Amino acid sequence: MTKGVVISRIEPGSAAEDAGLQPGDVIVGVNQEPVDGLSGYRKAMRESATKKSILFLVRRGDNTIFMTLKPPPKK
């Protein structure tokens, strides 16, 4: 069983859509750190807020791929 966070939907026009992420993809790593669940994902995203890009390791079906996204703008 793959650990990670399953993407349930992608916001139209978002950086995730631009990068090619799709519903059903599983994020298994952020910036070369494993993601075991939602709390780990949120923590990794907080730590990535100051970076110019975020590296995702994504499981899609039988394939594992890297994708780079720009972090969301600060609120």
SEFIZA-3560 file (N, C-alpha, C; in Angstrom, 3 decimals):
REM SEFIZA-3560
<numar><xx>0.851</xx><yy>-1.194</yy><zz>0.000</zz><atom>N</atom></numar>
<numar><xx>0.000</xx><yy>0.000</yy><zz>0.000</zz><atom>CA</atom></numar>
<numar><xx>0.887</xx><yy>1.244</yy><zz>0.000</zz><atom>C</atom></numar>
<numar><xx>0.577</xx><yy>2.189</yy><zz>-0.865</zz><atom>N</atom></numar>
<numar><xx>1.326</xx><yy>3.428</yy><zz>-0.960</zz><atom>CA</atom></numar>
<numar><xx>0.833</xx><yy>4.409</yy><zz>0.085</zz><atom>C</atom></numar>
<numar><xx>1.770</xx><yy>4.992</yy><zz>0.831</zz><atom>N</atom></numar>
<numar><xx>1.414</xx><yy>6.054</yy><zz>1.770</zz><atom>CA</atom></numar>
<numar><xx>1.460</xx><yy>7.369</yy><zz>1.023</zz><atom>C</atom></numar>
<numar><xx>0.732</xx><yy>8.349</yy><zz>1.525</zz><atom>N</atom></numar>
<numar><xx>0.734</xx><yy>9.658</yy><zz>0.901</zz><atom>CA</atom></numar>
<numar><xx>-0.619</xx><yy>10.305</yy><zz>1.021</zz><atom>C</atom></numar>
<numar><xx>-0.851</xx><yy>11.299</yy><zz>0.161</zz><atom>N</atom></numar>
<numar><xx>-2.100</xx><yy>12.052</yy><zz>0.155</zz><atom>CA</atom></numar>
<numar><xx>-2.695</xx><yy>11.962</yy><zz>-1.240</zz><atom>C</atom></numar>
<numar><xx>-3.921</xx><yy>11.477</yy><zz>-1.323</zz><atom>N</atom></numar>
<numar><xx>-4.615</xx><yy>11.355</yy><zz>-2.612</zz><atom>CA</atom></numar>
<numar><xx>-5.243</xx><yy>12.692</yy><zz>-2.973</zz><atom>C</atom></numar>
<numar><xx>-5.012</xx><yy>13.135</yy><zz>-4.195</zz><atom>N</atom></numar>
<numar><xx>-5.621</xx><yy>14.369</yy><zz>-4.680</zz><atom>CA</atom></numar>
<numar><xx>-7.051</xx><yy>14.058</yy><zz>-5.094</zz><atom>C</atom></numar>
<numar><xx>-8.004</xx><yy>14.764</yy><zz>-4.484</zz><atom>N</atom></numar>
<numar><xx>-9.410</xx><yy>14.513</yy><zz>-4.803</zz><atom>CA</atom></numar>
<numar><xx>-9.928</xx><yy>15.460</yy><zz>-5.881</zz><atom>C</atom></numar>
<numar><xx>-9.382</xx><yy>16.682</yy><zz>-5.936</zz><atom>N</atom></numar>
<numar><xx>-9.773</xx><yy>17.608</yy><zz>-6.998</zz><atom>CA</atom></numar>
<numar><xx>-8.661</xx><yy>18.628</yy><zz>-7.199</zz><atom>C</atom></numar>
<numar><xx>-8.675</xx><yy>19.239</yy><zz>-8.368</zz><atom>N</atom></numar>
<numar><xx>-7.691</xx><yy>20.259</yy><zz>-8.723</zz><atom>CA</atom></numar>
<numar><xx>-8.453</xx><yy>21.544</yy><zz>-9.049</zz><atom>C</atom></numar>
<numar><xx>-8.036</xx><yy>22.615</yy><zz>-8.433</zz><atom>N</atom></numar>
<numar><xx>-8.656</xx><yy>23.918</yy><zz>-8.683</zz><atom>CA</atom></numar>
<numar><xx>-8.289</xx><yy>24.404</yy><zz>-10.086</zz><atom>C</atom></numar>
<numar><xx>-9.274</xx><yy>24.714</yy><zz>-10.915</zz><atom>N</atom></numar>
<numar><xx>-8.971</xx><yy>25.225</yy><zz>-12.262</zz><atom>CA</atom></numar>
<numar><xx>-8.102</xx><yy>26.489</yy><zz>-12.189</zz><atom>C</atom></numar>
<numar><xx>-7.087</xx><yy>26.533</yy><zz>-13.020</zz><atom>N</atom></numar>
<numar><xx>-6.199</xx><yy>27.682</yy><zz>-13.071</zz><atom>CA</atom></numar>
<numar><xx>-5.129</xx><yy>27.716</yy><zz>-11.994</zz><atom>C</atom></numar>
<numar><xx>-5.063</xx><yy>26.679</yy><zz>-11.170</zz><atom>N</atom></numar>
<numar><xx>-4.089</xx><yy>26.645</yy><zz>-10.073</zz><atom>CA</atom></numar>
<numar><xx>-2.718</xx><yy>26.181</yy><zz>-10.562</zz><atom>C</atom></numar>
<numar><xx>-1.713</xx><yy>26.377</yy><zz>-9.709</zz><atom>N</atom></numar>
<numar><xx>-0.371</xx><yy>25.889</yy><zz>-10.021</zz><atom>CA</atom></numar>
<numar><xx>-0.372</xx><yy>24.372</yy><zz>-10.160</zz><atom>C</atom></numar>
<numar><xx>-1.212</xx><yy>23.695</yy><zz>-9.392</zz><atom>N</atom></numar>
<numar><xx>-1.304</xx><yy>22.238</yy><zz>-9.484</zz><atom>CA</atom></numar>
<numar><xx>-1.825</xx><yy>21.808</yy><zz>-10.850</zz><atom>C</atom></numar>
<numar><xx>-2.819</xx><yy>22.511</yy><zz>-11.358</zz><atom>N</atom></numar>
<numar><xx>-3.332</xx><yy>22.195</yy><zz>-12.689</zz><atom>CA</atom></numar>
<numar><xx>-2.270</xx><yy>22.496</yy><zz>-13.749</zz><atom>C</atom></numar>
<numar><xx>-1.598</xx><yy>23.636</yy><zz>-13.612</zz><atom>N</atom></numar>
<numar><xx>-0.553</xx><yy>24.002</yy><zz>-14.564</zz><atom>CA</atom></numar>
<numar><xx>0.578</xx><yy>22.971</yy><zz>-14.603</zz><atom>C</atom></numar>
<numar><xx>0.881</xx><yy>22.378</yy><zz>-13.441</zz><atom>N</atom></numar>
<numar><xx>1.954</xx><yy>21.384</yy><zz>-13.367</zz><atom>CA</atom></numar>
<numar><xx>1.529</xx><yy>20.022</yy><zz>-13.901</zz><atom>C</atom></numar>
<numar><xx>0.208</xx><yy>19.813</yy><zz>-14.048</zz><atom>N</atom></numar>
<numar><xx>-0.272</xx><yy>18.541</yy><zz>-14.578</zz><atom>CA</atom></numar>
<numar><xx>-0.747</xx><yy>17.556</yy><zz>-13.534</zz><atom>C</atom></numar>
<numar><xx>-0.879</xx><yy>17.990</yy><zz>-12.282</zz><atom>N</atom></numar>
<numar><xx>-1.435</xx><yy>17.095</yy><zz>-11.266</zz><atom>CA</atom></numar>
<numar><xx>-2.884</xx><yy>16.778</yy><zz>-11.615</zz><atom>C</atom></numar>
<numar><xx>-3.322</xx><yy>15.577</yy><zz>-11.240</zz><atom>N</atom></numar>
<numar><xx>-4.662</xx><yy>15.110</yy><zz>-11.588</zz><atom>CA</atom></numar>
<numar><xx>-5.334</xx><yy>14.480</yy><zz>-10.384</zz><atom>C</atom></numar>
<numar><xx>-6.674</xx><yy>14.544</yy><zz>-10.326</zz><atom>N</atom></numar>
<numar><xx>-7.377</xx><yy>13.807</yy><zz>-9.285</zz><atom>CA</atom></numar>
<numar><xx>-6.985</xx><yy>12.323</yy><zz>-9.360</zz><atom>C</atom></numar>
<numar><xx>-6.766</xx><yy>11.727</yy><zz>-8.205</zz><atom>N</atom></numar>
<numar><xx>-6.342</xx><yy>10.328</yy><zz>-8.143</zz><atom>CA</atom></numar>
<numar><xx>-4.844</xx><yy>10.180</yy><zz>-7.971</zz><atom>C</atom></numar>
<numar><xx>-4.061</xx><yy>11.226</yy><zz>-8.312</zz><atom>N</atom></numar>
<numar><xx>-2.624</xx><yy>11.184</yy><zz>-8.052</zz><atom>CA</atom></numar>
<numar><xx>-2.404</xx><yy>11.105</yy><zz>-6.548</zz><atom>C</atom></numar>
<numar><xx>-1.314</xx><yy>10.466</yy><zz>-6.147</zz><atom>N</atom></numar>
<numar><xx>-0.968</xx><yy>10.355</yy><zz>-4.733</zz><atom>CA</atom></numar>
<numar><xx>0.359</xx><yy>11.066</yy><zz>-4.513</zz><atom>C</atom></numar>
<numar><xx>0.354</xx><yy>12.097</yy><zz>-3.677</zz><atom>N</atom></numar>
<numar><xx>1.592</xx><yy>12.800</yy><zz>-3.326</zz><atom>CA</atom></numar>
<numar><xx>2.283</xx><yy>11.981</yy><zz>-2.250</zz><atom>C</atom></numar>
<numar><xx>3.448</xx><yy>11.441</yy><zz>-2.572</zz><atom>N</atom></numar>
<numar><xx>4.174</xx><yy>10.594</yy><zz>-1.625</zz><atom>CA</atom></numar>
<numar><xx>5.416</xx><yy>11.280</yy><zz>-1.066</zz><atom>C</atom></numar>
<numar><xx>5.770</xx><yy>12.447</yy><zz>-1.618</zz><atom>N</atom></numar>
<numar><xx>6.917</xx><yy>13.182</yy><zz>-1.111</zz><atom>CA</atom></numar>
<numar><xx>6.852</xx><yy>14.637</yy><zz>-1.501</zz><atom>C</atom></numar>
<numar><xx>7.392</xx><yy>15.489</yy><zz>-0.619</zz><atom>N</atom></numar>
<numar><xx>7.491</xx><yy>16.919</yy><zz>-0.880</zz><atom>CA</atom></numar>
<numar><xx>8.909</xx><yy>17.341</yy><zz>-0.549</zz><atom>C</atom></numar>
<numar><xx>9.597</xx><yy>17.926</yy><zz>-1.526</zz><atom>N</atom></numar>
<numar><xx>10.977</xx><yy>18.369</yy><zz>-1.356</zz><atom>CA</atom></numar>
<numar><xx>11.860</xx><yy>17.267</yy><zz>-0.778</zz><atom>C</atom></numar>
<numar><xx>11.722</xx><yy>16.095</yy><zz>-1.338</zz><atom>N</atom></numar>
<numar><xx>12.511</xx><yy>14.911</yy><zz>-1.022</zz><atom>CA</atom></numar>
<numar><xx>12.321</xx><yy>14.400</yy><zz>0.406</zz><atom>C</atom></numar>
<numar><xx>11.184</xx><yy>14.762</yy><zz>1.009</zz><atom>N</atom></numar>
<numar><xx>10.799</xx><yy>14.225</yy><zz>2.314</zz><atom>CA</atom></numar>
<numar><xx>9.523</xx><yy>13.413</yy><zz>2.131</zz><atom>C</atom></numar>
<numar><xx>9.466</xx><yy>12.203</yy><zz>2.706</zz><atom>N</atom></numar>
<numar><xx>8.257</xx><yy>11.387</yy><zz>2.545</zz><atom>CA</atom></numar>
<numar><xx>7.038</xx><yy>12.034</yy><zz>3.196</zz><atom>C</atom></numar>
<numar><xx>5.885</xx><yy>11.814</yy><zz>2.594</zz><atom>N</atom></numar>
<numar><xx>4.610</xx><yy>12.295</yy><zz>3.118</zz><atom>CA</atom></numar>
<numar><xx>3.781</xx><yy>11.065</yy><zz>3.459</zz><atom>C</atom></numar>
<numar><xx>3.477</xx><yy>10.892</yy><zz>4.748</zz><atom>N</atom></numar>
<numar><xx>2.724</xx><yy>9.720</yy><zz>5.190</zz><atom>CA</atom></numar>
<numar><xx>1.221</xx><yy>9.956</yy><zz>5.256</zz><atom>C</atom></numar>
<numar><xx>0.827</xx><yy>11.212</yy><zz>5.308</zz><atom>N</atom></numar>
<numar><xx>-0.596</xx><yy>11.511</yy><zz>5.416</zz><atom>CA</atom></numar>
<numar><xx>-0.814</xx><yy>13.006</yy><zz>5.347</zz><atom>C</atom></numar>
<numar><xx>-2.034</xx><yy>13.434</yy><zz>5.628</zz><atom>N</atom></numar>
<numar><xx>-2.407</xx><yy>14.832</yy><zz>5.479</zz><atom>CA</atom></numar>
<numar><xx>-1.604</xx><yy>15.751</yy><zz>6.402</zz><atom>C</atom></numar>
<numar><xx>-1.381</xx><yy>15.345</yy><zz>7.639</zz><atom>N</atom></numar>
<numar><xx>-0.621</xx><yy>16.213</yy><zz>8.554</zz><atom>CA</atom></numar>
<numar><xx>0.821</xx><yy>16.376</yy><zz>8.070</zz><atom>C</atom></numar>
<numar><xx>1.423</xx><yy>15.319</yy><zz>7.558</zz><atom>N</atom></numar>
<numar><xx>2.777</xx><yy>15.406</yy><zz>7.015</zz><atom>CA</atom></numar>
<numar><xx>2.833</xx><yy>16.282</yy><zz>5.784</zz><atom>C</atom></numar>
<numar><xx>1.811</xx><yy>16.210</yy><zz>4.947</zz><atom>N</atom></numar>
<numar><xx>1.721</xx><yy>17.058</yy><zz>3.756</zz><atom>CA</atom></numar>
<numar><xx>1.615</xx><yy>18.524</yy><zz>4.157</zz><atom>C</atom></numar>
<numar><xx>0.733</xx><yy>18.819</yy><zz>5.095</zz><atom>N</atom></numar>
<numar><xx>0.554</xx><yy>20.206</yy><zz>5.541</zz><atom>CA</atom></numar>
<numar><xx>1.840</xx><yy>20.768</yy><zz>6.130</zz><atom>C</atom></numar>
<numar><xx>2.526</xx><yy>19.963</yy><zz>6.922</zz><atom>N</atom></numar>
<numar><xx>3.791</xx><yy>20.392</yy><zz>7.512</zz><atom>CA</atom></numar>
<numar><xx>4.818</xx><yy>20.687</yy><zz>6.415</zz><atom>C</atom></numar>
<numar><xx>4.937</xx><yy>19.800</yy><zz>5.455</zz><atom>N</atom></numar>
<numar><xx>5.886</xx><yy>19.993</yy><zz>4.353</zz><atom>CA</atom></numar>
<numar><xx>5.555</xx><yy>21.245</yy><zz>3.554</zz><atom>C</atom></numar>
<numar><xx>4.287</xx><yy>21.514</yy><zz>3.346</zz><atom>N</atom></numar>
<numar><xx>3.890</xx><yy>22.706</yy><zz>2.601</zz><atom>CA</atom></numar>
<numar><xx>4.194</xx><yy>23.971</yy><zz>3.395</zz><atom>C</atom></numar>
<numar><xx>3.999</xx><yy>23.957</yy><zz>4.707</zz><atom>N</atom></numar>
<numar><xx>4.361</xx><yy>25.122</yy><zz>5.533</zz><atom>CA</atom></numar>
<numar><xx>5.854</xx><yy>25.389</yy><zz>5.426</zz><atom>C</atom></numar>
<numar><xx>6.654</xx><yy>24.327</yy><zz>5.479</zz><atom>N</atom></numar>
<numar><xx>8.101</xx><yy>24.466</yy><zz>5.407</zz><atom>CA</atom></numar>
<numar><xx>8.565</xx><yy>24.917</yy><zz>4.021</zz><atom>C</atom></numar>
<numar><xx>7.745</xx><yy>24.728</yy><zz>3.014</zz><atom>N</atom></numar>
<numar><xx>8.093</xx><yy>25.088</yy><zz>1.633</zz><atom>CA</atom></numar>
<numar><xx>7.632</xx><yy>26.486</yy><zz>1.256</zz><atom>C</atom></numar>
<numar><xx>6.948</xx><yy>27.158</yy><zz>2.144</zz><atom>N</atom></numar>
<numar><xx>6.324</xx><yy>28.445</yy><zz>1.812</zz><atom>CA</atom></numar>
<numar><xx>7.332</xx><yy>29.494</yy><zz>1.350</zz><atom>C</atom></numar>
<numar><xx>8.561</xx><yy>29.432</yy><zz>1.806</zz><atom>N</atom></numar>
<numar><xx>9.552</xx><yy>30.447</yy><zz>1.439</zz><atom>CA</atom></numar>
<numar><xx>10.388</xx><yy>30.049</yy><zz>0.228</zz><atom>C</atom></numar>
<numar><xx>10.181</xx><yy>28.873</yy><zz>-0.291</zz><atom>N</atom></numar>
<numar><xx>10.962</xx><yy>28.395</yy><zz>-1.434</zz><atom>CA</atom></numar>
<numar><xx>10.376</xx><yy>28.912</yy><zz>-2.747</zz><atom>C</atom></numar>
<numar><xx>11.215</xx><yy>28.971</yy><zz>-3.775</zz><atom>N</atom></numar>
<numar><xx>10.764</xx><yy>29.434</yy><zz>-5.087</zz><atom>CA</atom></numar>
<numar><xx>9.991</xx><yy>28.361</yy><zz>-5.832</zz><atom>C</atom></numar>
<numar><xx>10.228</xx><yy>27.098</yy><zz>-5.491</zz><atom>N</atom></numar>
<numar><xx>9.482</xx><yy>25.995</yy><zz>-6.097</zz><atom>CA</atom></numar>
<numar><xx>9.397</xx><yy>24.849</yy><zz>-5.104</zz><atom>C</atom></numar>
<numar><xx>8.418</xx><yy>23.994</yy><zz>-5.335</zz><atom>N</atom></numar>
<numar><xx>8.185</xx><yy>22.829</yy><zz>-4.475</zz><atom>CA</atom></numar>
<numar><xx>8.261</xx><yy>21.591</yy><zz>-5.355</zz><atom>C</atom></numar>
<numar><xx>9.067</xx><yy>20.623</yy><zz>-4.921</zz><atom>N</atom></numar>
<numar><xx>9.231</xx><yy>19.381</yy><zz>-5.663</zz><atom>CA</atom></numar>
<numar><xx>8.310</xx><yy>18.318</yy><zz>-5.073</zz><atom>C</atom></numar>
<numar><xx>7.397</xx><yy>17.816</yy><zz>-5.894</zz><atom>N</atom></numar>
<numar><xx>6.488</xx><yy>16.744</yy><zz>-5.479</zz><atom>CA</atom></numar>
<numar><xx>6.935</xx><yy>15.433</yy><zz>-6.095</zz><atom>C</atom></numar>
<numar><xx>6.862</xx><yy>14.363</yy><zz>-5.316</zz><atom>N</atom></numar>
<numar><xx>6.994</xx><yy>13.008</yy><zz>-5.829</zz><atom>CA</atom></numar>
<numar><xx>5.578</xx><yy>12.453</yy><zz>-5.857</zz><atom>C</atom></numar>
<numar><xx>5.129</xx><yy>12.091</yy><zz>-7.050</zz><atom>N</atom></numar>
<numar><xx>3.725</xx><yy>11.728</yy><zz>-7.257</zz><atom>CA</atom></numar>
<numar><xx>3.627</xx><yy>10.316</yy><zz>-7.817</zz><atom>C</atom></numar>
<numar><xx>2.726</xx><yy>9.544</yy><zz>-7.241</zz><atom>N</atom></numar>
<numar><xx>2.410</xx><yy>8.202</yy><zz>-7.745</zz><atom>CA</atom></numar>
<numar><xx>1.151</xx><yy>8.324</yy><zz>-8.598</zz><atom>C</atom></numar>
<numar><xx>1.241</xx><yy>7.891</yy><zz>-9.850</zz><atom>N</atom></numar>
<numar><xx>0.098</xx><yy>7.916</yy><zz>-10.770</zz><atom>CA</atom></numar>
<numar><xx>0.006</xx><yy>6.533</yy><zz>-11.385</zz><atom>C</atom></numar>
<numar><xx>-0.972</xx><yy>5.765</yy><zz>-10.929</zz><atom>N</atom></numar>
<numar><xx>-1.089</xx><yy>4.388</yy><zz>-11.410</zz><atom>CA</atom></numar>
<numar><xx>0.157</xx><yy>3.607</yy><zz>-11.012</zz><atom>C</atom></numar>
<numar><xx>0.816</xx><yy>3.002</yy><zz>-11.988</zz><atom>N</atom></numar>
<numar><xx>2.029</xx><yy>2.229</yy><zz>-11.720</zz><atom>CA</atom></numar>
<numar><xx>3.294</xx><yy>3.069</yy><zz>-11.854</zz><atom>C</atom></numar>
<numar><xx>3.155</xx><yy>4.363</yy><zz>-12.108</zz><atom>N</atom></numar>
<numar><xx>4.309</xx><yy>5.229</yy><zz>-12.337</zz><atom>CA</atom></numar>
<numar><xx>4.528</xx><yy>6.182</yy><zz>-11.167</zz><atom>C</atom></numar>
<numar><xx>5.782</xx><yy>6.525</yy><zz>-10.942</zz><atom>N</atom></numar>
<numar><xx>6.150</xx><yy>7.539</yy><zz>-9.960</zz><atom>CA</atom></numar>
<numar><xx>6.905</xx><yy>8.625</yy><zz>-10.704</zz><atom>C</atom></numar>
<numar><xx>6.460</xx><yy>9.870</yy><zz>-10.537</zz><atom>N</atom></numar>
<numar><xx>7.040</xx><yy>10.985</yy><zz>-11.280</zz><atom>CA</atom></numar>
<numar><xx>7.304</xx><yy>12.167</yy><zz>-10.353</zz><atom>C</atom></numar>
<numar><xx>8.256</xx><yy>13.012</yy><zz>-10.755</zz><atom>N</atom></numar>
<numar><xx>8.510</xx><yy>14.264</yy><zz>-10.053</zz><atom>CA</atom></numar>
<numar><xx>7.791</xx><yy>15.384</yy><zz>-10.781</zz><atom>C</atom></numar>
<numar><xx>7.243</xx><yy>16.330</yy><zz>-10.008</zz><atom>N</atom></numar>
<numar><xx>6.610</xx><yy>17.521</yy><zz>-10.565</zz><atom>CA</atom></numar>
<numar><xx>7.030</xx><yy>18.703</yy><zz>-9.714</zz><atom>C</atom></numar>
<numar><xx>7.262</xx><yy>19.832</yy><zz>-10.363</zz><atom>N</atom></numar>
<numar><xx>7.652</xx><yy>21.045</yy><zz>-9.658</zz><atom>CA</atom></numar>
<numar><xx>6.529</xx><yy>22.066</yy><zz>-9.762</zz><atom>C</atom></numar>
<numar><xx>6.196</xx><yy>22.655</yy><zz>-8.618</zz><atom>N</atom></numar>
<numar><xx>5.144</xx><yy>23.671</yy><zz>-8.566</zz><atom>CA</atom></numar>
<numar><xx>5.674</xx><yy>24.925</yy><zz>-7.897</zz><atom>C</atom></numar>
<numar><xx>5.063</xx><yy>26.064</yy><zz>-8.239</zz><atom>N</atom></numar>
<numar><xx>5.343</xx><yy>27.285</yy><zz>-7.516</zz><atom>CA</atom></numar>
<numar><xx>4.490</xx><yy>27.270</yy><zz>-6.254</zz><atom>C</atom></numar>
<numar><xx>5.046</xx><yy>27.717</yy><zz>-5.115</zz><atom>N</atom></numar>
<numar><xx>4.231</xx><yy>27.736</yy><zz>-3.893</zz><atom>CA</atom></numar>
<numar><xx>3.079</xx><yy>28.730</yy><zz>-4.022</zz><atom>C</atom></numar>
<numar><xx>2.008</xx><yy>28.493</yy><zz>-3.271</zz><atom>N</atom></numar>
<numar><xx>0.875</xx><yy>29.430</yy><zz>-3.324</zz><atom>CA</atom></numar>
<numar><xx>1.293</xx><yy>30.788</yy><zz>-2.755</zz><atom>C</atom></numar>
<numar><xx>0.681</xx><yy>31.859</yy><zz>-3.214</zz><atom>N</atom></numar>
<numar><xx>1.021</xx><yy>33.180</yy><zz>-2.678</zz><atom>CA</atom></numar>
<numar><xx>0.663</xx><yy>33.274</yy><zz>-1.204</zz><atom>C</atom></numar>
<numar><xx>1.453</xx><yy>34.054</yy><zz>-0.475</zz><atom>N</atom></numar>
<numar><xx>1.186</xx><yy>34.246</yy><zz>0.958</zz><atom>CA</atom></numar>
<numar><xx>-0.066</xx><yy>35.090</yy><zz>1.137</zz><atom>C</atom></numar>
<numar><xx>-0.823</xx><yy>34.752</yy><zz>2.169</zz><atom>N</atom></numar>
<numar><xx>-2.071</xx><yy>35.496</yy><zz>2.444</zz><atom>CA</atom></numar>
<numar><xx>-1.827</xx><yy>36.521</yy><zz>3.518</zz><atom>C</atom></numar>
//
